[in-house]
Amino acid sequence: SGMDLSKMVERYGGVFGEVDEELNEAQEMWRQSTKDFPQATILAKTTKRLADARTGNNLKDLQFLLSGLLKRNHLGIHEDALYEHTAVGTKVDIELFQAEIDACLETLLESEELPFEEKLSFFKKERRSLGRTALCLSGGGAITMYHMGVVKAFIEAEL
């Protein structure tokens, strides 16, 4: 039987989320604080604009907003320093923003009002904005067999 990678990721998040909760309240205070994250105000306003467009079913506005936001490291939200304080997660404002982006993309995907061709065009264009992720493997002999197991797990998890 193949390794179910998605379940492992869920389990990792659950285990380390519990560890984070037990460590101390300082981490939660850091997650809530915006002192060291000046972009939080802009990010919160942007999250609200996205949510308003999504809940109002204003798909054209939603596409326009997303086309300006789906960039790598938008407002510095992928900086390493924002992920070093907890084993899982980061600032609450960033997590809310990312959850709203996911909800907006899901809304566009599931919408019956947008023609398939328009959806396809939008998602292709945005994929170019984000670039592609590559997996680089090296080594030979026994290491190759290990790498093949990792690749097989990714394929089985449909990643």
Disulfide bonds with the S-S distance in Angstrom:
none
